[in-house]
Amino acid sequence: MMGTIYELVRDAVRNGRSLATITVLAGGPVGAKMACTPDGQTFGDLGDPTLTAQAVQAALPLLAQGETQTVVLSPEVMIFVESFAPPPTLFMVGGVHISIALAAMAKVVGFRTVVIDAREAFATDERFGHVDELIIAWPDEALAGRLDARSSVAVLTHDPKLDDPALRVALRSPARYIGALGSPKTHTRRLERLAAEGFTPEELARIHGPIGLPIGAKTPEEIALSILAEVVQVARQGGRR
């Protein structure tokens, strides 16, 4: 099984998939090893069904954050969870000036950057040659099936025709951060439109709006900084402001 686990890790890393390995350090079959994926699929076991279930339950939140650490399951039982995960992805909807600065900053702190815009005049290689992926498409089509628990979505066009479809997809996904540009009045109208479509108050509360931490930002670069700070805050601390 050990050889199989190492092969699973190798394949996950090569193909950009998330995988966690779990090793028993104390209180069980020391050295026993298994692996699990973000959806709870397991490879191997730790020799005891209860221990295996507890270990996977402890590993999944760490894998969602891409974290590696020792976990104490009980006074006697200790495991080591090692996460192998691709970089978290920041999806920016709107090829605007804020996105230019935000993509550059996000890459510095380790994000994979994706810019989406259906307007070819905005989504150009001249403006976004520094991003990992530039997509010319409607946001709902580009985002469909791509958002996971390590995804962040910044909706920046200030145009309901582009913003609202992106938010619909994001709200129906496990994305850990969703933010939308606009004044408090704009955000209120946005929430009213989405509520009329059937989204609940709890679902709408996931949207950070106006987007970014309140640092008094004025320029596109300062706004980008406030957005990235909020994205990191949510990733590290969870919850809302």
Secondary structure as GFF3:
##gff-version 3
##sequence-region A 1 241
A	DSSP	alpha_helix	2	15	.	.	.	ID=ss1
A	DSSP	beta_strand	19	26	.	.	.	ID=ss2
A	DSSP	beta_strand	33	36	.	.	.	ID=ss3
A	DSSP	beta_strand	42	43	.	.	.	ID=ss4
A	DSSP	alpha_helix	49	65	.	.	.	ID=ss5
A	DSSP	beta_strand	69	72	.	.	.	ID=ss6
A	DSSP	beta_strand	78	84	.	.	.	ID=ss7
A	DSSP	beta_strand	89	93	.	.	.	ID=ss8
A	DSSP	alpha_helix	97	108	.	.	.	ID=ss9
A	DSSP	beta_strand	112	116	.	.	.	ID=ss10
A	DSSP	alpha_helix	125	128	.	.	.	ID=ss11
A	DSSP	beta_strand	133	135	.	.	.	ID=ss12
A	DSSP	alpha_helix	139	143	.	.	.	ID=ss13
A	DSSP	beta_strand	151	155	.	.	.	ID=ss14
A	DSSP	alpha_helix	160	171	.	.	.	ID=ss15
A	DSSP	beta_strand	177	180	.	.	.	ID=ss16
A	DSSP	alpha_helix	184	196	.	.	.	ID=ss17
A	DSSP	alpha_helix	201	204	.	.	.	ID=ss18
A	DSSP	beta_strand	207	208	.	.	.	ID=ss19
A	DSSP	alpha_helix	220	237	.	.	.	ID=ss20
###
